[in-house]
Amino acid sequence: MSQLSRPGNGPNRDRVIALWKQEGGGAEEIELPLGSAAAVLSISMKHVKDWSADGRSRCSNMPSLTGVRFLKAEKLSTLPL
């Protein structure tokens, strides 16, 4: 799929599996390293207060990426089904 979504002369991006954007930050590609078969994303919720233009506020939850771990293929084959 990733080969179909890139320009023919662009860089090889076939190991990129996700795009994450933190609040107030830029987008970050999550790339699966060679030899890895899966990624586990750790996400926590941050409580933030939003303000409107007229001064009203509200509390809301914002997901935040706190970690990424990669699983190798040999570990996946030992998991029970």
mmCIF file of the N, C-alpha and C atoms, coordinates in Angstrom:
data_MODEL
# 
_entry.id   MODEL 
# 
loop_
_atom_site.group_PDB 
_atom_site.id 
_atom_site.type_symbol 
_atom_site.label_atom_id 
_atom_site.label_alt_id 
_atom_site.label_comp_id 
_atom_site.label_asym_id 
_atom_site.label_entity_id 
_atom_site.label_seq_id 
_atom_site.pdbx_PDB_ins_code 
_atom_site.Cartn_x 
_atom_site.Cartn_y 
_atom_site.Cartn_z 
_atom_site.occupancy 
_atom_site.B_iso_or_equiv 
_atom_site.pdbx_formal_charge 
_atom_site.auth_seq_id 
_atom_site.auth_comp_id 
_atom_site.auth_asym_id 
_atom_site.auth_atom_id 
_atom_site.pdbx_PDB_model_num 
ATOM 1   N N  . MET A 1 1  ? 0.823   -1.197  0.000  1.00 0.00 ? 1  MET A N  1 
ATOM 2   C CA . MET A 1 1  ? 0.000   0.000   0.000  1.00 0.00 ? 1  MET A CA 1 
ATOM 3   C C  . MET A 1 1  ? 0.864   1.256   0.000  1.00 0.00 ? 1  MET A C  1 
ATOM 4   N N  . SER A 1 2  ? 1.929   1.262   0.797  1.00 0.00 ? 2  SER A N  1 
ATOM 5   C CA . SER A 1 2  ? 2.742   2.473   0.868  1.00 0.00 ? 2  SER A CA 1 
ATOM 6   C C  . SER A 1 2  ? 3.447   2.744   -0.453 1.00 0.00 ? 2  SER A C  1 
ATOM 7   N N  . GLN A 1 3  ? 3.750   1.702   -1.221 1.00 0.00 ? 3  GLN A N  1 
ATOM 8   C CA . GLN A 1 3  ? 4.377   1.921   -2.515 1.00 0.00 ? 3  GLN A CA 1 
ATOM 9   C C  . GLN A 1 3  ? 3.410   2.582   -3.486 1.00 0.00 ? 3  GLN A C  1 
ATOM 10  N N  . LEU A 1 4  ? 2.124   2.317   -3.341 1.00 0.00 ? 4  LEU A N  1 
ATOM 11  C CA . LEU A 1 4  ? 1.134   2.923   -4.225 1.00 0.00 ? 4  LEU A CA 1 
ATOM 12  C C  . LEU A 1 4  ? 0.881   4.386   -3.884 1.00 0.00 ? 4  LEU A C  1 
ATOM 13  N N  . SER A 1 5  ? 1.155   4.792   -2.657 1.00 0.00 ? 5  SER A N  1 
ATOM 14  C CA . SER A 1 5  ? 0.815   6.146   -2.223 1.00 0.00 ? 5  SER A CA 1 
ATOM 15  C C  . SER A 1 5  ? 1.987   7.115   -2.279 1.00 0.00 ? 5  SER A C  1 
ATOM 16  N N  . ARG A 1 6  ? 3.079   6.746   -2.901 1.00 0.00 ? 6  ARG A N  1 
ATOM 17  C CA . ARG A 1 6  ? 4.223   7.654   -2.997 1.00 0.00 ? 6  ARG A CA 1 
ATOM 18  C C  . ARG A 1 6  ? 4.528   7.943   -4.464 1.00 0.00 ? 6  ARG A C  1 
ATOM 19  N N  . PRO A 1 7  ? 5.151   9.089   -4.726 1.00 0.00 ? 7  PRO A N  1 
ATOM 20  C CA . PRO A 1 7  ? 5.547   9.379   -6.104 1.00 0.00 ? 7  PRO A CA 1 
ATOM 21  C C  . PRO A 1 7  ? 6.556   8.343   -6.594 1.00 0.00 ? 7  PRO A C  1 
ATOM 22  N N  . GLY A 1 8  ? 6.549   8.072   -7.876 1.00 0.00 ? 8  GLY A N  1 
ATOM 23  C CA . GLY A 1 8  ? 7.448   7.077   -8.441 1.00 0.00 ? 8  GLY A CA 1 
ATOM 24  C C  . GLY A 1 8  ? 8.913   7.376   -8.230 1.00 0.00 ? 8  GLY A C  1 
ATOM 25  N N  . ASN A 1 9  ? 9.274   8.651   -8.148 1.00 0.00 ? 9  ASN A N  1 
ATOM 26  C CA . ASN A 1 9  ? 10.679  9.007   -7.966 1.00 0.00 ? 9  ASN A CA 1 
ATOM 27  C C  . ASN A 1 9  ? 10.991  9.422   -6.527 1.00 0.00 ? 9  ASN A C  1 
ATOM 28  N N  . GLY A 1 10 ? 10.061  9.222   -5.601 1.00 0.00 ? 10 GLY A N  1 
ATOM 29  C CA . GLY A 1 10 ? 10.266  9.605   -4.207 1.00 0.00 ? 10 GLY A CA 1 
ATOM 30  C C  . GLY A 1 10 ? 11.045  8.558   -3.433 1.00 0.00 ? 10 GLY A C  1 
ATOM 31  N N  . PRO A 1 11 ? 11.403  8.890   -2.195 1.00 0.00 ? 11 PRO A N  1 
ATOM 32  C CA . PRO A 1 11 ? 12.154  7.933   -1.377 1.00 0.00 ? 11 PRO A CA 1 
ATOM 33  C C  . PRO A 1 11 ? 11.298  6.729   -0.992 1.00 0.00 ? 11 PRO A C  1 
ATOM 34  N N  . ASN A 1 12 ? 11.949  5.620   -0.706 1.00 0.00 ? 12 ASN A N  1 
ATOM 35  C CA . ASN A 1 12 ? 11.252  4.405   -0.296 1.00 0.00 ? 12 ASN A CA 1 
ATOM 36  C C  . ASN A 1 12 ? 10.759  4.587   1.140  1.00 0.00 ? 12 ASN A C  1 
ATOM 37  N N  . ARG A 1 13 ? 9.453   4.608   1.336  1.00 0.00 ? 13 ARG A N  1 
ATOM 38  C CA . ARG A 1 13 ? 8.856   4.832   2.655  1.00 0.00 ? 13 ARG A CA 1 
ATOM 39  C C  . ARG A 1 13 ? 8.051   3.620   3.099  1.00 0.00 ? 13 ARG A C  1 
ATOM 40  N N  . ASP A 1 14 ? 8.385   2.426   2.609  1.00 0.00 ? 14 ASP A N  1 
ATOM 41  C CA . ASP A 1 14 ? 7.547   1.263   2.882  1.00 0.00 ? 14 ASP A CA 1 
ATOM 42  C C  . ASP A 1 14 ? 7.614   0.768   4.323  1.00 0.00 ? 14 ASP A C  1 
ATOM 43  N N  . ARG A 1 15 ? 8.493   1.289   5.156  1.00 0.00 ? 15 ARG A N  1 
ATOM 44  C CA . ARG A 1 15 ? 8.555   0.896   6.568  1.00 0.00 ? 15 ARG A CA 1 
ATOM 45  C C  . ARG A 1 15 ? 7.815   1.882   7.475  1.00 0.00 ? 15 ARG A C  1 
ATOM 46  N N  . VAL A 1 16 ? 7.299   2.970   6.926  1.00 0.00 ? 16 VAL A N  1 
ATOM 47  C CA . VAL A 1 16 ? 6.527   3.932   7.716  1.00 0.00 ? 16 VAL A CA 1 
ATOM 48  C C  . VAL A 1 16 ? 5.125   3.365   7.915  1.00 0.00 ? 16 VAL A C  1 
ATOM 49  N N  . ILE A 1 17 ? 4.709   3.227   9.190  1.00 0.00 ? 17 ILE A N  1 
ATOM 50  C CA . ILE A 1 17 ? 3.428   2.587   9.481  1.00 0.00 ? 17 ILE A CA 1 
ATOM 51  C C  . ILE A 1 17 ? 2.416   3.526   10.110 1.00 0.00 ? 17 ILE A C  1 
ATOM 52  N N  . ALA A 1 18 ? 2.853   4.708   10.557 1.00 0.00 ? 18 ALA A N  1 
ATOM 53  C CA . ALA A 1 18 ? 1.918   5.617   11.227 1.00 0.00 ? 18 ALA A CA 1 
ATOM 54  C C  . ALA A 1 18 ? 2.444   7.042   11.161 1.00 0.00 ? 18 ALA A C  1 
ATOM 55  N N  . LEU A 1 19 ? 1.542   7.970   11.378 1.00 0.00 ? 19 LEU A N  1 
ATOM 56  C CA . LEU A 1 19 ? 1.880   9.386   11.470 1.00 0.00 ? 19 LEU A CA 1 
ATOM 57  C C  . LEU A 1 19 ? 1.190   9.920   12.713 1.00 0.00 ? 19 LEU A C  1 
ATOM 58  N N  . TRP A 1 20 ? 1.969   10.461  13.650 1.00 0.00 ? 20 TRP A N  1 
ATOM 59  C CA . TRP A 1 20 ? 1.419   10.967  14.914 1.00 0.00 ? 20 TRP A CA 1 
ATOM 60  C C  . TRP A 1 20 ? 1.704   12.450  15.013 1.00 0.00 ? 20 TRP A C  1 
ATOM 61  N N  . LYS A 1 21 ? 0.715   13.203  15.466 1.00 0.00 ? 21 LYS A N  1 
ATOM 62  C CA . LYS A 1 21 ? 0.895   14.639  15.661 1.00 0.00 ? 21 LYS A CA 1 
ATOM 63  C C  . LYS A 1 21 ? 0.491   14.987  17.080 1.00 0.00 ? 21 LYS A C  1 
ATOM 64  N N  . GLN A 1 22 ? 1.473   15.457  17.855 1.00 0.00 ? 22 GLN A N  1 
ATOM 65  C CA . GLN A 1 22 ? 1.208   15.913  19.211 1.00 0.00 ? 22 GLN A CA 1 
ATOM 66  C C  . GLN A 1 22 ? 0.587   17.304  19.162 1.00 0.00 ? 22 GLN A C  1 
ATOM 67  N N  . GLU A 1 23 ? -0.159  17.652  20.185 1.00 0.00 ? 23 GLU A N  1 
ATOM 68  C CA . GLU A 1 23 ? -0.711  18.995  20.286 1.00 0.00 ? 23 GLU A CA 1 
ATOM 69  C C  . GLU A 1 23 ? 0.440   19.995  20.357 1.00 0.00 ? 23 GLU A C  1 
ATOM 70  N N  . GLY A 1 24 ? 0.398   21.000  19.511 1.00 0.00 ? 24 GLY A N  1 
ATOM 71  C CA . GLY A 1 24 ? 1.418   22.038  19.510 1.00 0.00 ? 24 GLY A CA 1 
ATOM 72  C C  . GLY A 1 24 ? 2.735   21.627  18.881 1.00 0.00 ? 24 GLY A C  1 
ATOM 73  N N  . GLY A 1 25 ? 2.793   20.466  18.264 1.00 0.00 ? 25 GLY A N  1 
ATOM 74  C CA . GLY A 1 25 ? 4.034   19.996  17.650 1.00 0.00 ? 25 GLY A CA 1 
ATOM 75  C C  . GLY A 1 25 ? 3.816   19.597  16.209 1.00 0.00 ? 25 GLY A C  1 
ATOM 76  N N  . GLY A 1 26 ? 4.888   19.199  15.585 1.00 0.00 ? 26 GLY A N  1 
ATOM 77  C CA . GLY A 1 26 ? 4.810   18.759  14.204 1.00 0.00 ? 26 GLY A CA 1 
ATOM 78  C C  . GLY A 1 26 ? 4.446   17.292  14.102 1.00 0.00 ? 26 GLY A C  1 
ATOM 79  N N  . ALA A 1 27 ? 4.193   16.861  12.902 1.00 0.00 ? 27 ALA A N  1 
ATOM 80  C CA . ALA A 1 27 ? 3.860   15.457  12.654 1.00 0.00 ? 27 ALA A CA 1 
ATOM 81  C C  . ALA A 1 27 ? 5.132   14.621  12.700 1.00 0.00 ? 27 ALA A C  1 
ATOM 82  N N  . GLU A 1 28 ? 5.010   13.415  13.241 1.00 0.00 ? 28 GLU A N  1 
ATOM 83  C CA . GLU A 1 28 ? 6.151   12.514  13.390 1.00 0.00 ? 28 GLU A CA 1 
ATOM 84  C C  . GLU A 1 28 ? 5.797   11.166  12.777 1.00 0.00 ? 28 GLU A C  1 
ATOM 85  N N  . GLU A 1 29 ? 6.614   10.723  11.837 1.00 0.00 ? 29 GLU A N  1 
ATOM 86  C CA . GLU A 1 29 ? 6.405   9.411   11.236 1.00 0.00 ? 29 GLU A CA 1 
ATOM 87  C C  . GLU A 1 29 ? 6.940   8.331   12.172 1.00 0.00 ? 29 GLU A C  1 
ATOM 88  N N  . ILE A 1 30 ? 6.210   7.236   12.269 1.00 0.00 ? 30 ILE A N  1 
ATOM 89  C CA . ILE A 1 30 ? 6.665   6.084   13.037 1.00 0.00 ? 30 ILE A CA 1 
ATOM 90  C C  . ILE A 1 30 ? 7.045   5.019   12.024 1.00 0.00 ? 30 ILE A C  1 
ATOM 91  N N  . GLU A 1 31 ? 8.324   4.692   12.019 1.00 0.00 ? 31 GLU A N  1 
ATOM 92  C CA . GLU A 1 31 ? 8.869   3.770   11.029 1.00 0.00 ? 31 GLU A CA 1 
ATOM 93  C C  . GLU A 1 31 ? 9.229   2.452   11.699 1.00 0.00 ? 31 GLU A C  1 
ATOM 94  N N  . LEU A 1 32 ? 8.811   1.365   11.095 1.00 0.00 ? 32 LEU A N  1 
ATOM 95  C CA . LEU A 1 32 ? 9.091   0.029   11.607 1.00 0.00 ? 32 LEU A CA 1 
ATOM 96  C C  . LEU A 1 32 ? 10.521  -0.354  11.224 1.00 0.00 ? 32 LEU A C  1 
ATOM 97  N N  . PRO A 1 33 ? 11.401  -0.571  12.208 1.00 0.00 ? 33 PRO A N  1 
ATOM 98  C CA . PRO A 1 33 ? 12.784  -0.946  11.884 1.00 0.00 ? 33 PRO A CA 1 
ATOM 99  C C  . PRO A 1 33 ? 12.843  -2.303  11.183 1.00 0.00 ? 33 PRO A C  1 
ATOM 100 N N  . LEU A 1 34 ? 13.886  -2.524  10.402 1.00 0.00 ? 34 LEU A N  1 
ATOM 101 C CA . LEU A 1 34 ? 14.080  -3.824  9.762  1.00 0.00 ? 34 LEU A CA 1 
ATOM 102 C C  . LEU A 1 34 ? 14.197  -4.895  10.834 1.00 0.00 ? 34 LEU A C  1 
ATOM 103 N N  . GLY A 1 35 ? 13.564  -6.035  10.623 1.00 0.00 ? 35 GLY A N  1 
ATOM 104 C CA . GLY A 1 35 ? 13.575  -7.120  11.590 1.00 0.00 ? 35 GLY A CA 1 
ATOM 105 C C  . GLY A 1 35 ? 12.424  -7.057  12.577 1.00 0.00 ? 35 GLY A C  1 
ATOM 106 N N  . SER A 1 36 ? 11.700  -5.954  12.597 1.00 0.00 ? 36 SER A N  1 
ATOM 107 C CA . SER A 1 36 ? 10.542  -5.831  13.488 1.00 0.00 ? 36 SER A CA 1 
ATOM 108 C C  . SER A 1 36 ? 9.276   -6.156  12.715 1.00 0.00 ? 36 SER A C  1 
ATOM 109 N N  . ALA A 1 37 ? 8.309   -6.747  13.425 1.00 0.00 ? 37 ALA A N  1 
ATOM 110 C CA . ALA A 1 37 ? 7.068   -7.155  12.775 1.00 0.00 ? 37 ALA A CA 1 
ATOM 111 C C  . ALA A 1 37 ? 5.868   -6.333  13.218 1.00 0.00 ? 37 ALA A C  1 
ATOM 112 N N  . ALA A 1 38 ? 5.988   -5.637  14.347 1.00 0.00 ? 38 ALA A N  1 
ATOM 113 C CA . ALA A 1 38 ? 4.848   -4.883  14.869 1.00 0.00 ? 38 ALA A CA 1 
ATOM 114 C C  . ALA A 1 38 ? 5.344   -3.763  15.773 1.00 0.00 ? 38 ALA A C  1 
ATOM 115 N N  . ALA A 1 39 ? 4.465   -2.806  16.018 1.00 0.00 ? 39 ALA A N  1 
ATOM 116 C CA . ALA A 1 39 ? 4.771   -1.699  16.924 1.00 0.00 ? 39 ALA A CA 1 
ATOM 117 C C  . ALA A 1 39 ? 3.665   -1.604  17.964 1.00 0.00 ? 39 ALA A C  1 
ATOM 118 N N  . VAL A 1 40 ? 4.057   -1.308  19.194 1.00 0.00 ? 40 VAL A N  1 
ATOM 119 C CA . VAL A 1 40 ? 3.110   -1.080  20.282 1.00 0.00 ? 40 VAL A CA 1 
ATOM 120 C C  . VAL A 1 40 ? 3.246   0.384   20.686 1.00 0.00 ? 40 VAL A C  1 
ATOM 121 N N  . LEU A 1 41 ? 2.158   1.130   20.565 1.00 0.00 ? 41 LEU A N  1 
ATOM 122 C CA . LEU A 1 41 ? 2.168   2.548   20.924 1.00 0.00 ? 41 LEU A CA 1 
ATOM 123 C C  . LEU A 1 41 ? 1.616   2.712   22.328 1.00 0.00 ? 41 LEU A C  1 
ATOM 124 N N  . SER A 1 42 ? 2.323   3.461   23.159 1.00 0.00 ? 42 SER A N  1 
ATOM 125 C CA . SER A 1 42 ? 1.834   3.795   24.498 1.00 0.00 ? 42 SER A CA 1 
ATOM 126 C C  . SER A 1 42 ? 1.253   5.199   24.433 1.00 0.00 ? 42 SER A C  1 
ATOM 127 N N  . ILE A 1 43 ? -0.013  5.308   24.805 1.00 0.00 ? 43 ILE A N  1 
ATOM 128 C CA . ILE A 1 43 ? -0.715  6.586   24.718 1.00 0.00 ? 43 ILE A CA 1 
ATOM 129 C C  . ILE A 1 43 ? -1.320  6.897   26.076 1.00 0.00 ? 43 ILE A C  1 
ATOM 130 N N  . SER A 1 44 ? -1.140  8.121   26.531 1.00 0.00 ? 44 SER A N  1 
ATOM 131 C CA . SER A 1 44 ? -1.762  8.555   27.780 1.00 0.00 ? 44 SER A CA 1 
ATOM 132 C C  . SER A 1 44 ? -2.645  9.763   27.480 1.00 0.00 ? 44 SER A C  1 
ATOM 133 N N  . MET A 1 45 ? -3.520  10.065  28.408 1.00 0.00 ? 45 MET A N  1 
ATOM 134 C CA . MET A 1 45 ? -4.420  11.204  28.238 1.00 0.00 ? 45 MET A CA 1 
ATOM 135 C C  . MET A 1 45 ? -3.930  12.376  29.082 1.00 0.00 ? 45 MET A C  1 
ATOM 136 N N  . LYS A 1 46 ? -3.857  13.538  28.464 1.00 0.00 ? 46 LYS A N  1 
ATOM 137 C CA . LYS A 1 46 ? -3.524  14.763  29.181 1.00 0.00 ? 46 LYS A CA 1 
ATOM 138 C C  . LYS A 1 46 ? -4.810  15.562  29.343 1.00 0.00 ? 46 LYS A C  1 
ATOM 139 N N  . HIS A 1 47 ? -5.006  16.113  30.519 1.00 0.00 ? 47 HIS A N  1 
ATOM 140 C CA . HIS A 1 47 ? -6.166  16.963  30.764 1.00 0.00 ? 47 HIS A CA 1 
ATOM 141 C C  . HIS A 1 47 ? -5.761  18.400  30.434 1.00 0.00 ? 47 HIS A C  1 
ATOM 142 N N  . VAL A 1 48 ? -6.476  19.006  29.509 1.00 0.00 ? 48 VAL A N  1 
ATOM 143 C CA . VAL A 1 48 ? -6.148  20.366  29.075 1.00 0.00 ? 48 VAL A CA 1 
ATOM 144 C C  . VAL A 1 48 ? -7.380  21.251  29.203 1.00 0.00 ? 48 VAL A C  1 
ATOM 145 N N  . LYS A 1 49 ? -7.133  22.521  29.365 1.00 0.00 ? 49 LYS A N  1 
ATOM 146 C CA . LYS A 1 49 ? -8.216  23.492  29.425 1.00 0.00 ? 49 LYS A CA 1 
ATOM 147 C C  . LYS A 1 49 ? -8.180  24.308  28.134 1.00 0.00 ? 49 LYS A C  1 
ATOM 148 N N  . ASP A 1 50 ? -9.280  24.281  27.413 1.00 0.00 ? 50 ASP A N  1 
ATOM 149 C CA . ASP A 1 50 ? -9.410  25.037  26.164 1.00 0.00 ? 50 ASP A CA 1 
ATOM 150 C C  . ASP A 1 50 ? -10.117 26.350  26.449 1.00 0.00 ? 50 ASP A C  1 
ATOM 151 N N  . TRP A 1 51 ? -9.718  27.381  25.724 1.00 0.00 ? 51 TRP A N  1 
ATOM 152 C CA . TRP A 1 51 ? -10.347 28.699  25.867 1.00 0.00 ? 51 TRP A CA 1 
ATOM 153 C C  . TRP A 1 51 ? -10.932 29.130  24.531 1.00 0.00 ? 51 TRP A C  1 
ATOM 154 N N  . SER A 1 52 ? -12.128 29.687  24.570 1.00 0.00 ? 52 SER A N  1 
ATOM 155 C CA . SER A 1 52 ? -12.748 30.217  23.355 1.00 0.00 ? 52 SER A CA 1 
ATOM 156 C C  . SER A 1 52 ? -12.373 31.690  23.214 1.00 0.00 ? 52 SER A C  1 
ATOM 157 N N  . ALA A 1 53 ? -12.702 32.268  22.075 1.00 0.00 ? 53 ALA A N  1 
ATOM 158 C CA . ALA A 1 53 ? -12.370 33.671  21.821 1.00 0.00 ? 53 ALA A CA 1 
ATOM 159 C C  . ALA A 1 53 ? -13.084 34.615  22.785 1.00 0.00 ? 53 ALA A C  1 
ATOM 160 N N  . ASP A 1 54 ? -14.262 34.229  23.285 1.00 0.00 ? 54 ASP A N  1 
ATOM 161 C CA . ASP A 1 54 ? -14.987 35.111  24.204 1.00 0.00 ? 54 ASP A CA 1 
ATOM 162 C C  . ASP A 1 54 ? -14.672 34.830  25.677 1.00 0.00 ? 54 ASP A C  1 
ATOM 163 N N  . GLY A 1 55 ? -13.646 34.019  25.951 1.00 0.00 ? 55 GLY A N  1 
ATOM 164 C CA . GLY A 1 55 ? -13.198 33.819  27.321 1.00 0.00 ? 55 GLY A CA 1 
ATOM 165 C C  . GLY A 1 55 ? -13.767 32.616  28.040 1.00 0.00 ? 55 GLY A C  1 
ATOM 166 N N  . ARG A 1 56 ? -14.661 31.877  27.414 1.00 0.00 ? 56 ARG A N  1 
ATOM 167 C CA . ARG A 1 56 ? -15.188 30.670  28.062 1.00 0.00 ? 56 ARG A CA 1 
ATOM 168 C C  . ARG A 1 56 ? -14.132 29.571  28.027 1.00 0.00 ? 56 ARG A C  1 
ATOM 169 N N  . SER A 1 57 ? -14.172 28.703  29.030 1.00 0.00 ? 57 SER A N  1 
ATOM 170 C CA . SER A 1 57 ? -13.213 27.599  29.067 1.00 0.00 ? 57 SER A CA 1 
ATOM 171 C C  . SER A 1 57 ? -13.950 26.274  29.224 1.00 0.00 ? 57 SER A C  1 
ATOM 172 N N  . ARG A 1 58 ? -13.258 25.216  28.853 1.00 0.00 ? 58 ARG A N  1 
ATOM 173 C CA . ARG A 1 58 ? -13.774 23.868  29.073 1.00 0.00 ? 58 ARG A CA 1 
ATOM 174 C C  . ARG A 1 58 ? -12.576 22.941  29.239 1.00 0.00 ? 58 ARG A C  1 
ATOM 175 N N  . CYS A 1 59 ? -12.767 21.913  30.028 1.00 0.00 ? 59 CYS A N  1 
ATOM 176 C CA . CYS A 1 59 ? -11.723 20.905  30.213 1.00 0.00 ? 59 CYS A CA 1 
ATOM 177 C C  . CYS A 1 59 ? -11.956 19.775  29.216 1.00 0.00 ? 59 CYS A C  1 
ATOM 178 N N  . SER A 1 60 ? -10.887 19.298  28.636 1.00 0.00 ? 60 SER A N  1 
ATOM 179 C CA . SER A 1 60 ? -11.003 18.186  27.695 1.00 0.00 ? 60 SER A CA 1 
ATOM 180 C C  . SER A 1 60 ? -9.777  17.291  27.829 1.00 0.00 ? 60 SER A C  1 
ATOM 181 N N  . ASN A 1 61 ? -9.852  16.136  27.214 1.00 0.00 ? 61 ASN A N  1 
ATOM 182 C CA . ASN A 1 61 ? -8.748  15.176  27.230 1.00 0.00 ? 61 ASN A CA 1 
ATOM 183 C C  . ASN A 1 61 ? -8.060  15.176  25.876 1.00 0.00 ? 61 ASN A C  1 
ATOM 184 N N  . MET A 1 62 ? -6.733  15.115  25.910 1.00 0.00 ? 62 MET A N  1 
ATOM 185 C CA . MET A 1 62 ? -5.936  15.122  24.692 1.00 0.00 ? 62 MET A CA 1 
ATOM 186 C C  . MET A 1 62 ? -5.006  13.906  24.722 1.00 0.00 ? 62 MET A C  1 
ATOM 187 N N  . PRO A 1 63 ? -5.067  13.025  23.709 1.00 0.00 ? 63 PRO A N  1 
ATOM 188 C CA . PRO A 1 63 ? -4.150  11.884  23.702 1.00 0.00 ? 63 PRO A CA 1 
ATOM 189 C C  . PRO A 1 63 ? -2.712  12.345  23.458 1.00 0.00 ? 63 PRO A C  1 
ATOM 190 N N  . SER A 1 64 ? -1.774  11.680  24.116 1.00 0.00 ? 64 SER A N  1 
ATOM 191 C CA . SER A 1 64 ? -0.360  12.016  23.992 1.00 0.00 ? 64 SER A CA 1 
ATOM 192 C C  . SER A 1 64 ? 0.447   10.732  23.818 1.00 0.00 ? 64 SER A C  1 
ATOM 193 N N  . LEU A 1 65 ? 1.289   10.690  22.804 1.00 0.00 ? 65 LEU A N  1 
ATOM 194 C CA . LEU A 1 65 ? 2.140   9.527   22.564 1.00 0.00 ? 65 LEU A CA 1 
ATOM 195 C C  . LEU A 1 65 ? 3.294   9.562   23.559 1.00 0.00 ? 65 LEU A C  1 
ATOM 196 N N  . THR A 1 66 ? 3.382   8.537   24.402 1.00 0.00 ? 66 THR A N  1 
ATOM 197 C CA . THR A 1 66 ? 4.421   8.514   25.433 1.00 0.00 ? 66 THR A CA 1 
ATOM 198 C C  . THR A 1 66 ? 5.500   7.474   25.169 1.00 0.00 ? 66 THR A C  1 
ATOM 199 N N  . GLY A 1 67 ? 5.311   6.614   24.186 1.00 0.00 ? 67 GLY A N  1 
ATOM 200 C CA . GLY A 1 67 ? 6.346   5.636   23.880 1.00 0.00 ? 67 GLY A CA 1 
ATOM 201 C C  . GLY A 1 67 ? 5.981   4.744   22.718 1.00 0.00 ? 67 GLY A C  1 
ATOM 202 N N  . VAL A 1 68 ? 7.012   4.192   22.090 1.00 0.00 ? 68 VAL A N  1 
ATOM 203 C CA . VAL A 1 68 ? 6.835   3.243   20.987 1.00 0.00 ? 68 VAL A CA 1 
ATOM 204 C C  . VAL A 1 68 ? 7.802   2.089   21.228 1.00 0.00 ? 68 VAL A C  1 
ATOM 205 N N  . ARG A 1 69 ? 7.291   0.866   21.197 1.00 0.00 ? 69 ARG A N  1 
ATOM 206 C CA . ARG A 1 69 ? 8.130   -0.332  21.316 1.00 0.00 ? 69 ARG A CA 1 
ATOM 207 C C  . ARG A 1 69 ? 7.887   -1.197  20.094 1.00 0.00 ? 69 ARG A C  1 
ATOM 208 N N  . PHE A 1 70 ? 8.937   -1.829  19.630 1.00 0.00 ? 70 PHE A N  1 
ATOM 209 C CA . PHE A 1 70 ? 8.847   -2.659  18.437 1.00 0.00 ? 70 PHE A CA 1 
ATOM 210 C C  . PHE A 1 70 ? 9.023   -4.124  18.815 1.00 0.00 ? 70 PHE A C  1 
ATOM 211 N N  . LEU A 1 71 ? 8.225   -4.988  18.194 1.00 0.00 ? 71 LEU A N  1 
ATOM 212 C CA . LEU A 1 71 ? 8.285   -6.428  18.431 1.00 0.00 ? 71 LEU A CA 1 
ATOM 213 C C  . LEU A 1 71 ? 8.942   -7.113  17.244 1.00 0.00 ? 71 LEU A C  1 
ATOM 214 N N  . LYS A 1 72 ? 9.828   -8.019  17.546 1.00 0.00 ? 72 LYS A N  1 
ATOM 215 C CA . LYS A 1 72 ? 10.500  -8.780  16.496 1.00 0.00 ? 72 LYS A CA 1 
ATOM 216 C C  . LYS A 1 72 ? 9.645   -9.985  16.113 1.00 0.00 ? 72 LYS A C  1 
ATOM 217 N N  . ALA A 1 73 ? 9.832   -10.490 14.918 1.00 0.00 ? 73 ALA A N  1 
ATOM 218 C CA . ALA A 1 73 ? 8.999   -11.576 14.397 1.00 0.00 ? 73 ALA A CA 1 
ATOM 219 C C  . ALA A 1 73 ? 9.102   -12.842 15.228 1.00 0.00 ? 73 ALA A C  1 
ATOM 220 N N  . GLU A 1 74 ? 10.281  -13.189 15.762 1.00 0.00 ? 74 GLU A N  1 
ATOM 221 C CA . GLU A 1 74 ? 10.396  -14.435 16.505 1.00 0.00 ? 74 GLU A CA 1 
ATOM 222 C C  . GLU A 1 74 ? 9.603   -14.385 17.805 1.00 0.00 ? 74 GLU A C  1 
ATOM 223 N N  . LYS A 1 75 ? 9.412   -13.218 18.383 1.00 0.00 ? 75 LYS A N  1 
ATOM 224 C CA . LYS A 1 75 ? 8.600   -13.100 19.589 1.00 0.00 ? 75 LYS A CA 1 
ATOM 225 C C  . LYS A 1 75 ? 7.118   -13.276 19.271 1.00 0.00 ? 75 LYS A C  1 
ATOM 226 N N  . LEU A 1 76 ? 6.689   -12.831 18.110 1.00 0.00 ? 76 LEU A N  1 
ATOM 227 C CA . LEU A 1 76 ? 5.289   -12.973 17.731 1.00 0.00 ? 76 LEU A CA 1 
ATOM 228 C C  . LEU A 1 76 ? 4.920   -14.438 17.514 1.00 0.00 ? 76 LEU A C  1 
ATOM 229 N N  . SER A 1 77 ? 5.852   -15.244 17.016 1.00 0.00 ? 77 SER A N  1 
ATOM 230 C CA . SER A 1 77 ? 5.532   -16.640 16.719 1.00 0.00 ? 77 SER A CA 1 
ATOM 231 C C  . SER A 1 77 ? 5.362   -17.476 17.984 1.00 0.00 ? 77 SER A C  1 
ATOM 232 N N  . THR A 1 78 ? 5.802   -16.985 19.140 1.00 0.00 ? 78 THR A N  1 
ATOM 233 C CA . THR A 1 78 ? 5.666   -17.747 20.379 1.00 0.00 ? 78 THR A CA 1 
ATOM 234 C C  . THR A 1 78 ? 4.401   -17.401 21.142 1.00 0.00 ? 78 THR A C  1 
ATOM 235 N N  . LEU A 1 79 ? 3.632   -16.439 20.667 1.00 0.00 ? 79 LEU A N  1 
ATOM 236 C CA . LEU A 1 79 ? 2.409   -16.055 21.360 1.00 0.00 ? 79 LEU A CA 1 
ATOM 237 C C  . LEU A 1 79 ? 1.321   -17.096 21.129 1.00 0.00 ? 79 LEU A C  1 
ATOM 238 N N  . PRO A 1 80 ? 0.561   -17.454 22.171 1.00 0.00 ? 80 PRO A N  1 
ATOM 239 C CA . PRO A 1 80 ? -0.539  -18.407 21.973 1.00 0.00 ? 80 PRO A CA 1 
ATOM 240 C C  . PRO A 1 80 ? -1.663  -17.766 21.170 1.00 0.00 ? 80 PRO A C  1 
ATOM 241 N N  . LEU A 1 81 ? -2.355  -18.581 20.414 1.00 0.00 ? 81 LEU A N  1 
ATOM 242 C CA . LEU A 1 81 ? -3.480  -18.076 19.610 1.00 0.00 ? 81 LEU A CA 1 
ATOM 243 C C  . LEU A 1 81 ? -4.781  -18.240 20.331 1.00 0.00 ? 81 LEU A C  1 
# 
